[in-house]
Amino acid sequence: MGVLHTVLALIVTLGILVTVHEYGHFWVARRCGVKVLRFSVGFGKPLFRWHDKLGTEYVVAWIPLGGYVSMLDEREAPVDSHEQDQAFNRKSVWQRIAIVAAGPLANFILAIVAYWLLFVSGSSVLAPVTGNIALESAAARAGLQPQYEITAVDDKPVNSWQDVGLAMLSRVGDTGTLSLTVQEWQGYDQTTLRIPVNRWLTDVQEPDPLSDLGISPYRPVIPAIIGRVLDGGAASAAGLQAGDHILSVDGEEVSDWQHWVQLIQAAPEKRLTIEVERENRIEQLALTPARRMASDGRETGYIGAAAEPGQWPEGMVRQVNYGVVESVGEAVAKTSDMIVLTLDSIRKMVVGLISVDNLSGPITIAKVASDSAKGGLESFLGFLAYISISLGVLNLLPIPVLDGGHLLFYLVEAVTGRSVPERAQQFGLRIGMALLGSLMLIAFYNDLMRL
């Protein structure tokens, strides 16, 4: 069932992304007077097909790893004289640019809509208040202490740990100084700490800026007492019950819920002997955590159990929501920030400041899509927005085969007044296919190494 859920999550995610992307091309092509021959979601043998009154064939094919819009074009096949004005190649260069750019633009619009829904519905975030600061760590040497709130990273205000994480990820690979503006929790006096970085986390496969700096987010002490057990999970199979107090795991004493979670996450598919206190008696149970993919691509243990609600200090949990109109601006700003972060990450990967081991392929996307779907609509919308932005940016790269490569040829034509010679386009196409194929092989190899 887990594999089926993962496959279905991948199909739904790619189906949404591909349909939106290709619809962007389709919608603008129709408005520019181009005849669309086929709108296909997926490749290979059609599963479903139908036609509209304008002669466009709509196809859902059985390989859900892409799609395409086929347009009338004299370069592809002979065109009857009465339809030549509907051919793509007969349109002005600016119309062709608009049609090609519409696909990535549609992906950015999808991200804006997803973020808008998140901002309108509201969400809870944790204030970026520090917990333990590792001794002799970079953060400790800079003077950061527990129970301090990070209010800005590199002078950019932050309101949650997610904001802090994104701001720090944008500095991965950099050399210079990382500045943190901090204040004592619920205090007023702010101070700026400066942490030197040198090619920061360049060779790390899965960079974790907070851990590297020695920073742990604040967590209230929650006793290791089971509050709820999910049906069908490893906890239920082991016989754990609500109210059980976890005493030890394989002889190691469990101090609190966070410690218990760490032990479980570190032991996917490993048989553990746990000792619990239940109704004033001690019992031993055999527990084997299931294996699942975390949002950062790591494999962790999971048992399907929740703690009794912990008590966060007042003000530590913040509600983030905006009005219907205000959310539009916030969604556009969020999408813009993510586009810039994605482009900068690609730049750093090209120049060697970020390891290519961070490239992910369809296997990782499928697993993260599955986990985000299990996390609820809010989690899935955030993941969908992120992947949609990545797809849009990737397609705008000036690589022949991709939309960005076609845009490059048309922009050259717009500037020079002459189309790029067919021979040069074919040469660029071969280079683009080789480059894209290499990237896909690296991503797929990385996926397999994570299994």
Rosetta blueprint (number, residue, H / E / L):
1 M L
2 G H
3 V H
4 L H
5 H H
6 T H
7 V H
8 L H
9 A H
10 L H
11 I H
12 V H
13 T H
14 L H
15 G H
16 I H
17 L H
18 V H
19 T H
20 V H
21 H H
22 E H
23 Y H
24 G H
25 H H
26 F H
27 W H
28 V H
29 A H
30 R H
31 R H
32 C L
33 G L
34 V L
35 K L
36 V E
37 L E
38 R E
39 F E
40 S E
41 V E
42 G E
43 F E
44 G E
45 K E
46 P E
47 L E
48 F E
49 R E
50 W E
51 H E
52 D L
53 K L
54 L L
55 G L
56 T L
57 E E
58 Y E
59 V E
60 V E
61 A E
62 W E
63 I E
64 P E
65 L E
66 G E
67 G E
68 Y E
69 V E
70 S E
71 M E
72 L L
73 D L
74 E L
75 R L
76 E L
77 A L
78 P L
79 V L
80 D L
81 S H
82 H H
83 E H
84 Q H
85 D H
86 Q H
87 A L
88 F H
89 N H
90 R H
91 K L
92 S L
93 V H
94 W H
95 Q H
96 R H
97 I H
98 A H
99 I H
100 V H
101 A H
102 A H
103 G H
104 P H
105 L H
106 A H
107 N H
108 F H
109 I H
110 L H
111 A H
112 I H
113 V H
114 A H
115 Y H
116 W H
117 L H
118 L H
119 F H
120 V H
121 S H
122 G L
123 S E
124 S E
125 V E
126 L E
127 A L
128 P L
129 V E
130 T E
131 G E
132 N E
133 I E
134 A L
135 L L
136 E L
137 S L
138 A H
139 A H
140 A H
141 R H
142 A H
143 G L
144 L L
145 Q L
146 P L
147 Q L
148 Y E
149 E E
150 I E
151 T E
152 A E
153 V E
154 D L
155 D L
156 K E
157 P E
158 V L
159 N L
160 S L
161 W H
162 Q H
163 D H
164 V H
165 G H
166 L H
167 A H
168 M H
169 L H
170 S L
171 R L
172 V L
173 G L
174 D L
175 T L
176 G E
177 T E
178 L E
179 S E
180 L E
181 T E
182 V E
183 Q E
184 E E
185 W L
186 Q L
187 G L
188 Y L
189 D L
190 Q E
191 T E
192 T E
193 L E
194 R E
195 I E
196 P E
197 V E
198 N L
199 R L
200 W L
201 L L
202 T L
203 D L
204 V L
205 Q L
206 E L
207 P L
208 D L
209 P H
210 L H
211 S H
212 D H
213 L H
214 G L
215 I E
216 S E
217 P E
218 Y L
219 R L
220 P L
221 V L
222 I L
223 P L
224 A L
225 I E
226 I E
227 G E
228 R E
229 V E
230 L L
231 D L
232 G L
233 G L
234 A H
235 A H
236 S H
237 A H
238 A H
239 G L
240 L L
241 Q L
242 A L
243 G L
244 D L
245 H E
246 I E
247 L E
248 S E
249 V E
250 D L
251 G L
252 E E
253 E E
254 V L
255 S L
256 D L
257 W H
258 Q H
259 H H
260 W H
261 V H
262 Q H
263 L H
264 I H
265 Q H
266 A L
267 A L
268 P L
269 E L
270 K L
271 R L
272 L E
273 T E
274 I E
275 E E
276 V E
277 E E
278 R E
279 E L
280 N L
281 R E
282 I E
283 E E
284 Q E
285 L E
286 A E
287 L E
288 T L
289 P L
290 A E
291 R E
292 R E
293 M E
294 A L
295 S L
296 D L
297 G L
298 R L
299 E E
300 T E
301 G E
302 Y E
303 I L
304 G L
305 A E
306 A E
307 A E
308 E L
309 P L
310 G L
311 Q L
312 W L
313 P L
314 E L
315 G L
316 M L
317 V E
318 R E
319 Q E
320 V E
321 N L
322 Y L
323 G L
324 V L
325 V L
326 E H
327 S H
328 V H
329 G H
330 E H
331 A H
332 V H
333 A H
334 K H
335 T H
336 S H
337 D H
338 M H
339 I H
340 V H
341 L H
342 T H
343 L H
344 D H
345 S H
346 I H
347 R H
348 K H
349 M H
350 V H
351 V L
352 G L
353 L L
354 I L
355 S L
356 V H
357 D H
358 N H
359 L L
360 S L
361 G L
362 P H
363 I H
364 T H
365 I H
366 A H
367 K H
368 V H
369 A H
370 S H
371 D H
372 S H
373 A H
374 K H
375 G L
376 G L
377 L H
378 E H
379 S H
380 F H
381 L H
382 G H
383 F H
384 L H
385 A H
386 Y H
387 I H
388 S H
389 I H
390 S H
391 L H
392 G H
393 V H
394 L H
395 N H
396 L H
397 L L
398 P L
399 I L
400 P L
401 V L
402 L L
403 D H
404 G H
405 G H
406 H H
407 L H
408 L H
409 F H
410 Y H
411 L H
412 V H
413 E H
414 A H
415 V H
416 T H
417 G L
418 R L
419 S L
420 V L
421 P L
422 E H
423 R H
424 A H
425 Q H
426 Q H
427 F H
428 G H
429 L H
430 R H
431 I H
432 G H
433 M H
434 A H
435 L H
436 L H
437 G H
438 S H
439 L H
440 M H
441 L H
442 I H
443 A H
444 F H
445 Y H
446 N H
447 D H
448 L H
449 M H
450 R H
451 L L
